[in-house]
Amino acid sequence: MTWTTRRTALAALVLLLLCVGLISTSVTTDQDTGESTQRITRAVSGHAPAARSDSGIGWD
C-alpha cells in the first residue's frame, strides 16, 4: 500500500466511525425521553439541570 492509499483508507475509517457514533448518540438520546437534550439546552441557557428525586419531582 502506498502512503496515499493508507491515508485515504484511514480517513474513510475515521469518517465511518464518526457517523456511527453520531447515529448511535442520536438514537440513545431519542430513546432517553429527551433528557439529554433538555440537559444540553439548560446548560446553554445558563440554568443548572433540575435534580431528580425518586418520586419524579424535579426541583428547578
Secondary structure, DSSP 4 states (H G I P E B T S, - for coil): --HHHHHHHHHHHHHHHHHHHHHHHHHHHHHTTTHHHHHHHHHHHTPPPPEE-TT--EE-
